[in-house]
């Protein structure tokens, strides 16, 4: 493939490339490029936010290039301060190692193992003596580190910045030196860290890596970055039905954003929102499970909601412990779907007739109810539970 054609493909979905001219020059070298992505195993599972960047890495692989996936077993013990207003809690080596095992397995749901070099940055950081660490720190200035927007915000709000956090971008940049990266991928929140890598490579006499950053994908709430800690995520290894149900719950506005980011497609403005959402959810399920699983989830969803055959559907069991309706519905969201709904949101759902018991709308938020085992409590258009 000619460099211009490859560049046109790789630009799709990118938020920023530093720089396009450099990337075109590297594509014209006639050799596989070393394309770096670092992931910190700070939690056990990968989600669709990770998958967005993994898909771009796979795109490079499909064009004949080499993926270098760095498991940040050392950097994750610091915790990336990017976008954080407070210091991350530090993880133990045992926690990091357990999480890293899941990352290694789940990344290959997207990547081609034959074109992936898998390394851990502990391979070099664990061997560094204090003298080498001092020498590494001498390559950057404190003024450089404090240019970070998140650090400046903390200073402005009299919030602490711990010395170990300043090490993070230096360590991530040194990773690029160690693997001789031609390109580094990341989210837009990683731009500062990626540029540190360019600086360190230049100081070490290496060609500077091209930085390609992708948009940050919002979580199911449509506002915050997708994150397991915020509970607004879709995990790559979640059961197909749960994955499908979560995606069916997103807003129409968020669906329009997910289409180009996750499917590489533009949402047809004439498409019916419900059918478009079904297509999005089933396509994601097919990508990370199978076509058969996607078909099954659509049929099950139709049985539950479109065709209103909830009595025959396989629903989560729920044991209500409160008597007032708002508390019951709020608890059902949390215990059965791991979703946090405010009491105000639940009250609105009740008043608009979304909450139903065996098909009967419950419109009084102050109602107190006595349930019988086997009854179906419908929470909204896409979720229902069976009373245990």
Secondary structure, DSSP 8 states (H G I E B T S, - for coil): --HHHHHHHHHTTEEEEETHHHHHHHHTTSS--EEEEEE--SSS--BHHHHHHHHHHHHHHHTT-EEEEEE-TTGGGT---TT-SS------HHHHHHHHHHHHHHHTTTS-GGGEEEEETHHHHTT--HHHHHHHHTTS-HHHHTTSHHHHHHHHTT----HHHHHHHHHHHHHHHHHT-SEEEEEGGGHHHHHHHHHHHHHTT----EEEEE---B-TTSSSB--TTTT---BTTS-HHHHHHHHHTS-HHHHHHHIIIIIS----TTS-HHHHHHHHHHHHHHHHT-HHHHHHHHHHHIIIIIS--GGGS--EEE----SBHHHHHHHHHHHHH-----HHHHHHHHHTT--EETTEE---TT-B----TT-EEE-SSS-EEEE-
